[in-house]
Amino acid sequence: MADEPVPGRLGVEMREAVFPDGTKGVITVRAGLPQAEVDALAAEVWTATPTKPDDTPAPRGPSAP
C-alpha cells in the first residue's frame, strides 16, 4: 500500500461541489482541477438535469390503482 495518497484511477478524483441552488454534492472530475472549475462543472450538470417530478405522495390503500 502507498505511504501517501495517489491520484485516482485514470486521473480522476471525487470532489465536493456547490450547485447553483446552494446544495452540495460530490462529482467526479479530472484530478487537479481548480475548485472554481469543479463548481462550474457542477452547475452544468445541475442545469442539464431534468426537473424532478412532483413529490406529492401517491395515494395508498384500496382505492389506489
N, C-alpha and C positions, 0 to 999 in steps of 0.2 A: 504494500500500500504506500502511496506517495506521502512524503513528510509534509508537503504543503499543497494547498488547493491547485488544481489544474483546470484549464478551460474545459467546458462541457463538450460533449460529443459533437463533432463536425463544426466546432467553432461557434456554438450557440450557448446561451445561458437563459435561465429563468430570471426575470426582473419584475419588481413591483412597479406598477404604473398607475397614474391617476387618470380616470376617464373624465370626459367633459362635464358629466353630471356630479363630479366630486367623489364618486365611489372609487375604491381602489381594487386592483386585481393583479394577477400575475400573468405575464405574457412571455413567450419565447422570442428572443431577439438575437442578432449577431453579437458575439462576445465583444465587449469593449465599447459598445455604443453609448454615447453620452446620454444622460438621463433625459434631457430635453427631447432628444430623438425618440427615446423609448416612449415618452408621454405622447409625442406626435403620432407614433405608430398606433398607440392605444386609442387615440382619438379617431384614427382612420377605421380601426376595427369597430369601434363603438358606433360610428355613423353608418357603417356598412351592415350592421346587424339589423335584421328586420324588427319592426315594432313588436313587442310582446303582445299576445292576445289578452283580452280582458281577463283579469284574475278573479272574477266573481266565481265563487264556488258553484260547482254543478249541483243540481237538485239531487237529493238522495231519497231513498225509500221506495215503496211500491209504485208510486206514480212516475218514477224516473224511467225514461225509455231504456 
